[in-house]
Amino acid sequence: MRFLDIVQGSSPSISLEFFPPKSADRLDATFELISELSKCSPDFMTVTYGAGGGTRQLTRQMVSFINRELHIPAVAHLTCVGHSSAEVDEVLDSLRDEGIKHVLALRGDPPKGQTSFVPHEEGFHNARDLVRHICSKYDFSLGVAGYPETHMDAKSPEDDLLYLKEKLDAGAEIVITQLFFDEELYFDFVRRARSVGITQPIIPGIMPISNVGQLKRFTQMCGASLPDALLGELENIKDDHSAVGAFGVNYAIGLCRRLLEGGAPGLHLYTLNKSNQIRPIIEELFPGRCC
């Protein structure tokens, strides 16, 4: 099935994102985690891709495990960073040979130590060009990223939306958003997207809060904002790990519920390779879904 078949065939869809471990010797533990969360019947699972392909082999092994062992649609992230077009094709060939049918096409963040994206001289300048290339040579079903609070490198919110439309017009089928913590940011983003002619499903990306310091780093890196009221509550409990975790679950449940009630076609949960928050969220929102 293609992305549109999955999302439109499940109302609402649930998807989960994982990242490769730092070393291959932790892969079995990651597989156990993925297997545990597969019991919540996600509609698809995505696996991130390190800058410059640093996790290339682990990403391939993880999506292969999800696809072959768990029989769940597996989505491989793919970025332009540090790759020539020939190297991108090598990755795509290996994914196709593994039976992977879905790719999330991204420009990618600059490698650690660099402040701006520098395209490979024989590679792609952005995700739009990557989508065009993939569609010209392969039959993958493609998703792309969207930014409710505007990509940090965009000239303006309007330019960012028009660029998103170009990615979709190039052949992508769905949008998965960057994390955010206020549902109105998502609803406003969808309204603005529809106003420029974007019709594809826009799935909100939700990251449960588990660590206040980590939260601040993540939001600073991607340009997401933190509501003052949320930050105030977190400051009062930031040194109590269990209290922050419980707060994060409850906040995510409330945010997800409001998103679904407002018409979001699904939820994409950033797991941070943890199950202790993701499962309670799904169980509360969809009783009986997790076995």
Backbone as CSV, one residue per row, in Angstrom:
resi,resn,N_x,N_y,N_z,CA_x,CA_y,CA_z,C_x,C_y,C_z
1,MET,0.833,-1.199,0.000,0.000,0.000,0.000,0.872,1.255,0.000
2,ARG,0.363,2.294,-0.625,1.050,3.573,-0.616,0.628,4.366,0.619
3,PHE,1.356,5.458,0.877,1.042,6.268,2.049,-0.428,6.681,2.091
4,LEU,-0.946,7.132,0.957,-2.335,7.593,0.945,-3.298,6.466,1.287
5,ASP,-3.002,5.251,0.829,-3.854,4.100,1.160,-3.844,3.843,2.660
6,ILE,-2.658,3.956,3.267,-2.532,3.692,4.700,-3.274,4.745,5.512
7,VAL,-3.004,6.012,5.203,-3.566,7.099,6.003,-5.067,7.225,5.795
8,GLN,-5.500,7.144,4.566,-6.929,7.288,4.290,-7.718,6.043,4.650
9,GLY,-7.018,4.904,4.766,-7.704,3.667,5.104,-7.813,3.427,6.590
10,SER,-7.141,4.259,7.383,-7.176,4.114,8.837,-7.550,5.460,9.431
11,SER,-8.610,5.499,10.160,-9.087,6.781,10.669,-9.200,6.760,12.190
12,PRO,-8.277,7.411,12.881,-7.057,8.045,12.388,-5.897,7.060,12.340
13,SER,-4.852,7.428,11.613,-3.663,6.581,11.558,-2.767,6.865,12.764
14,ILE,-1.991,5.854,13.132,-0.998,5.990,14.197,0.341,5.518,13.629
15,SER,1.363,6.352,13.750,2.695,5.951,13.296,3.722,6.306,14.361
16,LEU,4.825,5.574,14.355,5.861,5.717,15.379,7.215,5.919,14.729
17,GLU,8.030,6.783,15.338,9.371,7.035,14.800,10.445,6.545,15.763
18,PHE,11.453,5.890,15.210,12.589,5.373,15.972,13.884,5.885,15.358
19,PHE,14.967,5.795,16.130,16.271,6.133,15.562,17.237,4.980,15.802
20,PRO,18.226,4.803,14.938,19.201,3.727,15.136,20.025,3.956,16.391
21,PRO,20.406,2.883,17.090,21.254,3.038,18.275,22.639,3.522,17.876
22,LYS,23.404,3.975,18.868,24.735,4.508,18.580,25.697,3.434,18.095
23,SER,25.429,2.192,18.454,26.308,1.108,18.016,25.491,-0.134,17.687
24,ALA,26.040,-0.964,16.823,25.330,-2.147,16.351,25.044,-3.140,17.475
25,ASP,25.853,-3.140,18.537,25.641,-4.111,19.611,24.382,-3.814,20.428
26,ARG,23.766,-2.651,20.197,22.517,-2.331,20.882,21.304,-2.528,19.978
27,LEU,21.555,-3.110,18.826,20.471,-3.271,17.860,19.411,-4.240,18.358
28,ASP,19.834,-5.334,19.009,18.852,-6.315,19.507,17.910,-5.684,20.524
29,ALA,18.446,-4.835,21.409,17.595,-4.159,22.392,16.616,-3.216,21.695
30,THR,17.061,-2.586,20.617,16.181,-1.700,19.849,15.086,-2.513,19.178
31,PHE,15.450,-3.684,18.675,14.435,-4.560,18.060,13.385,-4.976,19.099
32,GLU,13.820,-5.236,20.329,12.872,-5.600,21.388,11.894,-4.469,21.662
33,LEU,12.413,-3.254,21.696,11.566,-2.092,21.910,10.542,-1.948,20.786
34,ILE,11.011,-2.064,19.555,10.122,-1.926,18.400,9.059,-3.027,18.431
35,SER,9.475,-4.237,18.775,8.526,-5.346,18.846,7.465,-5.092,19.908
36,GLU,7.881,-4.539,21.044,6.935,-4.236,22.110,5.901,-3.219,21.651
37,LEU,6.343,-2.165,20.981,5.410,-1.131,20.535,4.606,-1.556,19.308
38,SER,5.066,-2.591,18.623,4.280,-3.106,17.492,2.952,-3.693,17.975
39,LYS,2.871,-4.026,19.274,1.640,-4.576,19.837,0.528,-3.532,19.904
40,CYS,0.883,-2.258,19.662,-0.126,-1.186,19.634,-0.632,-0.940,18.212
41,SER,-0.307,-1.865,17.306,-0.840,-1.861,15.933,-0.634,-0.542,15.193
42,PRO,0.610,-0.043,15.141,0.843,1.174,14.360,0.607,0.911,12.871
43,ASP,0.178,1.929,12.164,-0.073,1.792,10.731,1.221,1.821,9.931
44,PHE,2.236,2.492,10.446,3.577,2.400,9.869,4.583,2.869,10.906
45,MET,5.834,2.476,10.702,6.926,2.868,11.581,8.033,3.492,10.737
46,THR,8.628,4.579,11.233,9.709,5.226,10.505,11.014,5.105,11.270
47,VAL,12.120,5.146,10.523,13.454,5.052,11.124,14.306,6.178,10.560
48,THR,14.935,6.944,11.449,15.701,8.108,11.028,17.025,7.701,10.388
49,TYR,17.684,8.705,9.806,18.899,8.500,9.016,19.921,9.531,9.449
50,GLY,21.070,9.077,9.970,22.070,9.994,10.485,22.669,10.889,9.429
51,ALA,23.162,12.039,9.838,23.769,12.992,8.916,24.892,12.341,8.123
52,GLY,24.850,12.508,6.812,25.883,11.942,5.960,25.823,10.435,5.856
53,GLY,24.703,9.849,6.274,24.570,8.398,6.174,25.284,7.649,7.262
54,GLY,25.553,8.332,8.386,26.295,7.703,9.467,25.616,6.478,10.047
55,THR,24.284,6.387,9.912,23.561,5.218,10.420,22.949,4.414,9.269
56,ARG,23.522,4.582,8.100,22.937,3.989,6.885,22.611,2.501,7.031
57,GLN,23.593,1.707,7.486,23.373,0.261,7.583,22.386,-0.090,8.685
58,LEU,22.457,0.630,9.809,21.534,0.343,10.898,20.101,0.720,10.519
59,THR,19.954,1.837,9.810,18.623,2.218,9.333,18.057,1.126,8.441
60,ARG,18.871,0.625,7.525,18.405,-0.432,6.621,18.036,-1.694,7.400
61,GLN,18.849,-2.081,8.376,18.545,-3.270,9.163,17.247,-3.103,9.949
62,MET,17.022,-1.907,10.470,15.813,-1.679,11.265,14.548,-1.695,10.413
63,VAL,14.587,-1.034,9.259,13.383,-1.046,8.419,13.132,-2.447,7.861
64,SER,14.200,-3.184,7.613,14.039,-4.560,7.149,13.379,-5.416,8.232
65,PHE,13.808,-5.242,9.490,13.206,-5.975,10.607,11.719,-5.648,10.737
66,ILE,11.389,-4.369,10.691,9.989,-3.951,10.802,9.160,-4.544,9.680
67,ASN,9.709,-4.519,8.485,8.976,-4.999,7.314,8.862,-6.516,7.289
68,ARG,9.975,-7.203,7.486,10.008,-8.655,7.296,9.539,-9.438,8.527
69,GLU,9.915,-8.966,9.712,9.596,-9.710,10.929,8.266,-9.283,11.553
70,LEU,7.967,-8.001,11.498,6.742,-7.513,12.137,5.602,-7.307,11.144
71,HIS,5.937,-7.309,9.870,4.927,-7.148,8.803,4.138,-5.844,8.959
72,ILE,4.871,-4.793,9.301,4.314,-3.449,9.414,5.000,-2.589,8.360
73,PRO,4.277,-1.745,7.642,4.935,-0.865,6.673,6.063,-0.080,7.325
74,ALA,7.254,-0.186,6.753,8.444,0.466,7.298,8.839,1.621,6.398
75,VAL,9.145,2.739,7.024,9.490,3.960,6.292,10.935,4.332,6.613
76,ALA,11.771,4.383,5.601,13.165,4.771,5.790,13.317,6.258,5.533
77,HIS,13.853,6.986,6.513,14.221,8.373,6.259,15.428,8.380,5.317
78,LEU,15.506,9.389,4.469,16.662,9.544,3.588,16.949,11.030,3.438
79,THR,18.190,11.423,3.675,18.573,12.831,3.573,19.583,13.035,2.448
80,CYS,19.732,14.306,2.077,20.687,14.678,1.031,22.098,14.872,1.572
81,VAL,22.224,15.012,2.878,23.478,15.467,3.486,24.652,14.542,3.154
82,GLY,25.686,15.118,2.536,26.923,14.381,2.306,26.878,13.317,1.241
83,HIS,25.806,13.247,0.465,25.665,12.182,-0.525,25.642,12.725,-1.947
84,SER,26.336,12.049,-2.839,26.178,12.297,-4.265,24.895,11.622,-4.720
85,SER,24.430,11.956,-5.909,23.217,11.306,-6.420,23.442,9.813,-6.602
86,ALA,24.666,9.422,-6.960,24.967,7.994,-7.121,24.873,7.272,-5.777
87,GLU,25.347,7.910,-4.714,25.267,7.297,-3.387,23.823,7.212,-2.909
88,VAL,23.021,8.233,-3.218,21.597,8.173,-2.892,20.960,6.981,-3.589
89,ASP,21.324,6.761,-4.846,20.765,5.625,-5.585,21.184,4.294,-4.969
90,GLU,22.387,4.234,-4.439,22.826,3.002,-3.775,21.937,2.704,-2.567
91,VAL,21.635,3.748,-1.811,20.753,3.568,-0.652,19.365,3.122,-1.111
92,LEU,18.846,3.786,-2.107,17.500,3.454,-2.600,17.458,2.041,-3.183
93,ASP,18.507,1.654,-3.884,18.560,0.293,-4.429,18.526,-0.738,-3.307
94,SER,19.286,-0.475,-2.241,19.326,-1.433,-1.131,17.976,-1.503,-0.424
95,LEU,17.304,-0.367,-0.275,15.979,-0.365,0.341,14.976,-1.125,-0.527
96,ARG,15.017,-0.891,-1.805,14.120,-1.603,-2.720,14.372,-3.103,-2.647
97,ASP,15.638,-3.495,-2.599,15.979,-4.924,-2.539,15.516,-5.554,-1.233
98,GLU,15.397,-4.756,-0.172,14.899,-5.247,1.118,13.368,-5.301,1.149
99,GLY,12.720,-4.824,0.108,11.266,-4.831,0.064,10.622,-3.600,0.677
100,ILE,11.435,-2.564,0.955,10.904,-1.330,1.522,10.221,-0.524,0.425
101,LYS,9.045,-0.010,0.726,8.264,0.708,-0.281,8.003,2.168,0.072
102,HIS,8.404,2.584,1.267,8.098,3.936,1.724,9.368,4.659,2.189
103,VAL,9.483,5.906,1.784,10.646,6.730,2.141,10.158,8.108,2.575
104,LEU,10.767,8.630,3.636,10.542,10.009,4.031,11.740,10.803,3.512
105,ALA,11.512,11.639,2.504,12.583,12.359,1.812,12.836,13.705,2.489
106,LEU,14.065,13.917,2.936,14.423,15.100,3.722,15.712,15.719,3.206
107,ARG,15.839,17.022,3.401,17.140,17.639,3.122,18.146,17.170,4.149
108,GLY,17.759,17.211,5.416,18.637,16.809,6.495,19.321,17.989,7.149
109,ASP,19.743,17.787,8.389,20.443,18.827,9.139,21.931,18.790,8.827
110,PRO,22.627,19.911,8.975,24.081,19.913,8.781,24.752,18.962,9.769
111,PRO,25.848,18.338,9.368,26.583,17.465,10.295,27.042,18.244,11.523
112,LYS,27.279,17.531,12.604,27.716,18.156,13.854,28.964,19.001,13.604
113,GLY,28.943,20.221,14.113,30.075,21.121,13.923,29.890,22.098,12.782
114,GLN,28.861,21.878,11.955,28.570,22.796,10.852,27.289,23.558,11.169
115,THR,27.243,24.807,10.754,26.089,25.645,11.076,25.109,25.793,9.931
116,SER,25.514,25.412,8.720,24.614,25.546,7.572,24.753,24.339,6.653
117,PHE,23.693,24.089,5.897,23.682,22.956,4.972,24.506,23.305,3.739
118,VAL,25.437,22.417,3.407,26.246,22.573,2.199,25.993,21.355,1.314
119,PRO,25.372,21.530,0.146,25.068,20.376,-0.690,26.327,19.717,-1.252
120,HIS,26.259,18.415,-1.421,27.329,17.688,-2.098,27.412,18.208,-3.520
121,GLU,28.630,18.349,-4.034,28.791,18.922,-5.382,28.138,18.064,-6.462
122,GLU,27.920,16.800,-6.162,27.251,15.915,-7.127,25.944,15.389,-6.544
123,GLY,25.390,16.129,-5.576,24.182,15.680,-4.898,23.009,16.610,-5.109
124,PHE,22.143,16.672,-4.110,20.909,17.439,-4.202,20.936,18.612,-3.231
125,HIS,20.315,19.705,-3.650,20.327,20.919,-2.847,19.221,20.959,-1.795
126,ASN,18.192,20.150,-1.995,17.042,20.216,-1.094,16.168,18.976,-1.259
127,ALA,15.158,18.876,-0.393,14.275,17.714,-0.412,13.413,17.676,-1.670
128,ARG,13.044,18.842,-2.183,12.242,18.878,-3.410,12.976,18.177,-4.553
129,ASP,14.262,18.495,-4.719,15.031,17.873,-5.786,15.235,16.385,-5.521
130,LEU,15.360,16.014,-4.250,15.468,14.599,-3.906,14.184,13.860,-4.268
131,VAL,13.028,14.449,-3.963,11.741,13.840,-4.317,11.638,13.677,-5.831
132,ARG,11.995,14.707,-6.574,11.922,14.626,-8.036,12.792,13.503,-8.571
133,HIS,13.989,13.388,-8.003,14.905,12.344,-8.455,14.342,10.958,-8.168
134,ILE,13.863,10.763,-6.954,13.327,9.447,-6.587,12.158,9.086,-7.488
135,CYS,11.262,10.021,-7.719,10.083,9.747,-8.534,10.449,9.479,-9.995
136,SER,11.569,10.007,-10.440,11.970,9.804,-11.836,12.570,8.431,-12.080
137,LYS,13.029,7.752,-10.996,13.739,6.484,-11.180,13.142,5.305,-10.415
138,TYR,12.303,5.600,-9.399,11.827,4.539,-8.516,10.317,4.654,-8.298
139,ASP,9.777,3.630,-7.633,8.341,3.623,-7.355,8.068,3.643,-5.849
140,PHE,8.928,4.297,-5.092,8.672,4.436,-3.659,7.491,5.380,-3.427
141,SER,6.775,5.116,-2.342,5.756,6.052,-1.874,6.457,7.011,-0.920
142,LEU,6.305,8.332,-1.151,7.122,9.314,-0.459,6.340,10.205,0.482
143,GLY,6.942,10.481,1.615,6.456,11.497,2.527,7.508,12.580,2.658
144,VAL,7.098,13.761,3.112,8.021,14.871,3.333,7.687,15.539,4.666
145,ALA,8.560,16.418,5.108,8.374,17.117,6.378,7.704,18.468,6.159
146,GLY,6.925,18.875,7.174,6.307,20.191,7.173,6.592,20.881,8.501
147,TYR,6.572,22.203,8.506,7.015,22.961,9.670,5.947,23.974,10.092
148,PRO,5.122,23.616,11.082,4.071,24.528,11.542,4.590,25.902,11.951
149,GLU,5.824,25.953,12.469,6.386,27.227,12.896,7.460,27.737,11.933
150,THR,7.470,27.185,10.719,8.358,27.591,9.627,9.784,27.057,9.821
151,HIS,10.327,26.497,8.748,11.694,25.986,8.785,12.658,27.127,9.081
152,MET,13.678,26.833,9.864,14.605,27.876,10.298,15.364,28.520,9.144
153,ASP,15.498,27.822,8.018,16.221,28.374,6.875,15.310,29.056,5.859
154,ALA,14.007,29.031,6.100,13.065,29.640,5.150,13.110,31.159,5.233
155,LYS,12.875,31.819,4.104,12.863,33.278,4.078,11.640,33.836,4.799
156,SER,10.531,33.111,4.713,9.288,33.575,5.331,8.340,32.398,5.450
157,PRO,7.308,32.507,6.288,6.307,31.439,6.361,5.652,31.169,5.012
158,GLU,5.428,32.221,4.229,4.800,32.054,2.921,5.706,31.274,1.971
159,ASP,7.000,31.611,1.957,7.940,30.877,1.112,8.050,29.421,1.538
160,ASP,8.009,29.195,2.842,8.116,27.828,3.356,6.928,26.982,2.891
161,LEU,5.734,27.555,2.900,4.549,26.827,2.447,4.598,26.559,0.951
162,LEU,5.027,27.538,0.170,5.112,27.336,-1.278,6.152,26.265,-1.604
163,TYR,7.224,26.234,-0.835,8.229,25.191,-1.028,7.674,23.821,-0.657
164,LEU,6.895,23.756,0.416,6.245,22.496,0.776,5.362,22.021,-0.369
165,LYS,4.639,22.924,-0.982,3.784,22.554,-2.116,4.627,22.017,-3.272
166,GLU,5.795,22.595,-3.474,6.671,22.096,-4.538,7.113,20.659,-4.259
167,LYS,7.392,20.362,-2.998,7.774,18.991,-2.639,6.637,18.021,-2.927
168,LEU,5.431,18.437,-2.614,4.271,17.578,-2.841,3.953,17.472,-4.331
169,ASP,4.044,18.565,-5.040,3.806,18.540,-6.480,4.846,17.682,-7.203
170,ALA,6.021,17.548,-6.597,7.074,16.729,-7.196,6.792,15.238,-7.055
171,GLY,5.830,14.888,-6.177,5.469,13.480,-6.077,5.272,12.926,-4.684
172,ALA,5.507,13.735,-3.645,5.266,13.246,-2.284,3.768,13.151,-2.006
173,GLU,3.391,12.228,-1.103,1.969,11.932,-0.876,1.436,12.431,0.457
174,ILE,2.304,12.536,1.453,1.848,12.997,2.773,2.888,13.925,3.379
175,VAL,2.442,14.665,4.391,3.326,15.538,5.166,3.304,15.071,6.613
176,ILE,4.479,14.950,7.220,4.598,14.714,8.657,5.250,15.954,9.248
177,THR,4.635,16.524,10.273,5.141,17.796,10.772,6.270,17.644,11.779
178,GLN,7.001,18.728,11.902,7.960,18.891,12.991,7.179,18.952,14.300
179,LEU,7.841,18.672,15.407,7.167,18.696,16.702,6.672,20.098,17.047
180,PHE,5.619,20.159,17.852,5.052,21.410,18.349,4.292,21.088,19.629
181,PHE,3.901,22.127,20.372,3.280,21.892,21.678,1.992,22.685,21.889
182,ASP,1.447,23.231,20.814,0.180,23.958,20.870,-0.617,23.577,19.635
183,GLU,-1.772,22.981,19.828,-2.563,22.490,18.695,-2.934,23.582,17.702
184,GLU,-3.050,24.832,18.183,-3.425,25.909,17.266,-2.347,26.160,16.216
185,LEU,-1.098,25.873,16.550,-0.034,25.981,15.553,-0.280,25.013,14.404
186,TYR,-0.714,23.809,14.739,-1.020,22.820,13.697,-2.230,23.243,12.869
187,PHE,-3.306,23.615,13.525,-4.520,23.973,12.793,-4.296,25.189,11.893
188,ASP,-3.522,26.157,12.376,-3.209,27.321,11.547,-2.353,26.907,10.354
189,PHE,-1.401,26.005,10.585,-0.546,25.503,9.512,-1.384,24.809,8.438
190,VAL,-2.317,23.978,8.849,-3.175,23.283,7.889,-4.023,24.278,7.096
191,ARG,-4.590,25.260,7.786,-5.397,26.261,7.085,-4.571,26.999,6.033
192,ARG,-3.365,27.382,6.411,-2.514,28.103,5.472,-2.093,27.206,4.316
193,ALA,-1.823,25.932,4.617,-1.450,24.991,3.560,-2.583,24.806,2.564
194,ARG,-3.801,24.664,3.068,-4.943,24.502,2.159,-5.139,25.754,1.300
195,SER,-4.810,26.912,1.853,-5.023,28.163,1.118,-4.092,28.306,-0.076
196,VAL,-2.955,27.575,-0.079,-2.045,27.632,-1.226,-2.196,26.416,-2.129
197,GLY,-3.228,25.617,-1.882,-3.520,24.500,-2.773,-2.983,23.153,-2.362
198,ILE,-2.459,23.035,-1.141,-1.990,21.732,-0.647,-3.198,20.923,-0.192
199,THR,-3.371,19.733,-0.758,-4.526,18.896,-0.436,-4.157,17.607,0.282
200,GLN,-2.881,17.272,0.310,-2.445,15.998,0.876,-2.604,15.991,2.404
201,PRO,-2.722,14.777,2.984,-2.836,14.669,4.451,-1.623,15.274,5.155
202,ILE,-1.885,16.006,6.226,-0.828,16.598,7.045,-0.931,15.989,8.434
203,ILE,0.028,15.137,8.767,-0.013,14.380,10.015,0.827,15.092,11.071
204,PRO,0.250,15.413,12.219,1.019,16.105,13.258,2.037,15.186,13.921
205,GLY,3.243,15.723,14.112,4.291,14.997,14.821,4.338,15.421,16.278
206,ILE,4.234,14.453,17.180,4.135,14.741,18.612,5.276,14.065,19.365
207,MET,5.987,14.846,20.163,7.050,14.295,21.007,6.651,14.417,22.472
208,PRO,6.427,13.291,23.148,6.140,13.355,24.586,7.327,13.938,25.346
209,ILE,7.048,14.786,26.300,8.104,15.420,27.095,8.584,14.437,28.156
210,SER,9.893,14.205,28.210,10.436,13.291,29.219,11.591,13.892,30.004
211,ASN,12.184,14.961,29.461,13.337,15.571,30.110,13.341,17.057,29.734
212,VAL,13.353,17.932,30.717,13.210,19.360,30.437,14.423,19.916,29.693
213,GLY,15.616,19.519,30.111,16.810,19.984,29.422,16.844,19.531,27.977
214,GLN,16.501,18.271,27.757,16.448,17.723,26.400,15.406,18.457,25.573
215,LEU,14.257,18.733,26.164,13.189,19.449,25.472,13.676,20.812,24.988
216,LYS,14.367,21.539,25.844,14.862,22.860,25.471,15.878,22.763,24.336
217,ARG,16.728,21.732,24.372,17.722,21.563,23.302,17.032,21.258,21.983
218,PHE,16.077,20.343,22.010,15.384,19.957,20.787,14.659,21.143,20.165
219,THR,13.929,21.890,20.995,13.156,22.999,20.451,14.071,24.100,19.924
220,GLN,15.189,24.312,20.573,16.129,25.318,20.083,16.728,24.902,18.752
221,MET,17.010,23.617,18.607,17.604,23.117,17.368,16.656,23.232,16.184
222,CYS,15.364,23.013,16.405,14.425,22.967,15.279,13.546,24.210,15.181
223,GLY,13.689,25.149,16.115,12.921,26.375,16.029,11.501,26.271,16.522
224,ALA,11.189,25.230,17.289,9.839,25.097,17.855,9.740,25.923,19.129
225,SER,8.526,26.404,19.408,8.319,27.233,20.595,7.711,26.420,21.724
226,LEU,7.888,26.941,22.941,7.290,26.332,24.125,6.330,27.335,24.747
227,PRO,5.048,27.001,24.868,4.108,27.923,25.511,4.572,28.286,26.917
228,ASP,4.385,29.532,27.293,4.839,29.988,28.614,4.227,29.168,29.744
229,ALA,2.945,28.859,29.617,2.276,28.091,30.676,2.892,26.706,30.812
230,LEU,3.202,26.069,29.679,3.832,24.751,29.703,5.202,24.835,30.346
231,LEU,5.989,25.802,29.929,7.336,25.933,30.473,7.293,26.214,31.973
232,GLY,6.320,27.024,32.395,6.193,27.322,33.817,5.906,26.076,34.635
233,GLU,5.018,25.231,34.151,4.705,23.993,34.878,5.919,23.076,34.938
234,LEU,6.658,23.009,33.838,7.821,22.129,33.802,8.930,22.614,34.723
235,GLU,9.100,23.915,34.820,10.149,24.444,35.686,9.920,24.034,37.141
236,ASN,8.678,23.853,37.513,8.359,23.494,38.903,8.707,22.040,39.228
237,ILE,8.833,21.208,38.211,9.056,19.775,38.458,10.296,19.244,37.735
238,LYS,11.086,20.111,37.143,12.157,19.675,36.230,13.167,18.724,36.876
239,ASP,13.318,18.777,38.177,14.298,17.914,38.834,13.715,16.578,39.295
240,ASP,12.427,16.384,39.074,11.755,15.136,39.443,11.474,14.363,38.159
241,HIS,12.342,13.414,37.843,12.271,12.710,36.567,10.923,12.014,36.369
242,SER,10.450,11.330,37.388,9.186,10.600,37.250,8.010,11.558,37.074
243,ALA,8.058,12.709,37.755,6.986,13.692,37.619,6.977,14.289,36.222
244,VAL,8.157,14.551,35.663,8.236,15.082,34.294,7.694,14.056,33.306
245,GLY,8.052,12.784,33.506,7.563,11.745,32.614,6.050,11.623,32.632
246,ALA,5.478,11.643,33.835,4.018,11.546,33.959,3.337,12.774,33.360
247,PHE,3.920,13.942,33.613,3.383,15.169,33.036,3.427,15.094,31.508
248,GLY,4.551,14.573,30.976,4.702,14.472,29.526,3.646,13.588,28.892
249,VAL,3.320,12.483,29.549,2.276,11.594,29.036,0.932,12.308,29.017
250,ASN,0.583,12.941,30.123,-0.718,13.613,30.212,-0.826,14.781,29.244
251,TYR,0.265,15.520,29.095,0.234,16.648,28.163,0.060,16.158,26.728
252,ALA,0.789,15.084,26.371,0.682,14.533,25.018,-0.714,13.995,24.758
253,ILE,-1.316,13.342,25.751,-2.679,12.820,25.580,-3.657,13.957,25.303
254,GLY,-3.565,15.022,26.078,-4.460,16.155,25.873,-4.256,16.802,24.519
255,LEU,-2.994,16.987,24.125,-2.683,17.593,22.833,-3.191,16.712,21.692
256,CYS,-2.927,15.418,21.773,-3.370,14.496,20.726,-4.894,14.454,20.623
257,ARG,-5.549,14.445,21.767,-7.010,14.400,21.760,-7.595,15.643,21.069
258,ARG,-7.035,16.796,21.370,-7.525,18.026,20.738,-7.238,18.024,19.238
259,LEU,-6.110,17.475,18.846,-5.779,17.393,17.426,-6.761,16.493,16.682
260,LEU,-7.043,15.333,17.256,-7.968,14.403,16.616,-9.375,14.985,16.560
261,GLU,-9.804,15.614,17.638,-11.133,16.227,17.654,-11.239,17.348,16.623
262,GLY,-10.102,17.984,16.314,-10.092,19.066,15.335,-9.916,18.612,13.908
263,GLY,-9.784,17.282,13.700,-9.749,16.764,12.342,-8.414,16.265,11.835
264,ALA,-7.397,16.175,12.686,-6.109,15.638,12.234,-6.300,14.214,11.728
265,PRO,-5.683,13.863,10.586,-5.905,12.538,9.990,-5.170,11.410,10.696
266,GLY,-4.313,11.764,11.635,-3.557,10.744,12.347,-2.583,11.384,13.306
267,LEU,-1.740,10.562,13.916,-0.732,11.030,14.859,0.583,10.322,14.549
268,HIS,1.657,11.090,14.534,2.993,10.520,14.369,3.741,10.784,15.662
269,LEU,4.055,9.738,16.406,4.662,9.882,17.726,6.168,9.652,17.648
270,TYR,6.920,10.659,18.089,8.369,10.536,18.179,8.694,9.771,19.461
271,THR,9.104,8.515,19.326,9.247,7.649,20.495,10.500,7.943,21.309
272,LEU,11.530,8.555,20.693,12.839,8.712,21.339,13.361,7.356,21.831
273,ASN,12.936,6.306,21.140,13.341,4.933,21.475,12.991,4.552,22.909
274,LYS,11.789,4.970,23.326,11.274,4.611,24.644,9.849,4.101,24.492
275,SER,9.457,3.191,25.366,8.089,2.667,25.313,7.252,3.103,26.508
276,ASN,7.924,3.588,27.580,7.181,3.833,28.821,6.226,5.017,28.727
277,GLN,6.367,5.855,27.701,5.428,6.949,27.496,4.495,6.677,26.319
278,ILE,5.012,6.046,25.293,4.225,5.867,24.065,3.037,4.947,24.286
279,ARG,3.253,3.817,24.916,2.151,2.874,25.110,1.007,3.476,25.937
280,PRO,1.271,4.145,27.068,0.158,4.745,27.816,-0.626,5.782,27.010
281,ILE,0.067,6.515,26.156,-0.616,7.512,25.334,-1.585,6.837,24.375
282,ILE,-1.113,5.809,23.691,-1.974,5.112,22.723,-3.119,4.412,23.437
283,GLU,-2.827,3.787,24.572,-3.879,3.072,25.309,-4.972,4.015,25.777
284,GLU,-4.611,5.220,26.171,-5.603,6.177,26.642,-6.441,6.725,25.488
285,LEU,-5.788,6.983,24.370,-6.503,7.547,23.221,-7.310,6.504,22.459
286,PHE,-6.801,5.282,22.420,-7.436,4.205,21.653,-7.536,2.962,22.507
287,PRO,-8.456,2.921,23.439,-8.593,1.763,24.338,-8.724,0.462,23.558
288,GLY,-7.928,-0.523,23.982,-7.997,-1.832,23.350,-7.097,-1.992,22.145
289,ARG,-6.417,-0.916,21.717,-5.575,-1.031,20.528,-4.305,-1.801,20.825
290,CYS,-3.747,-1.638,22.007,-2.509,-2.329,22.370,-2.839,-3.674,23.007
291,CYS,-2.247,-4.727,22.494,-2.526,-6.061,23.049,-1.432,-6.457,24.033
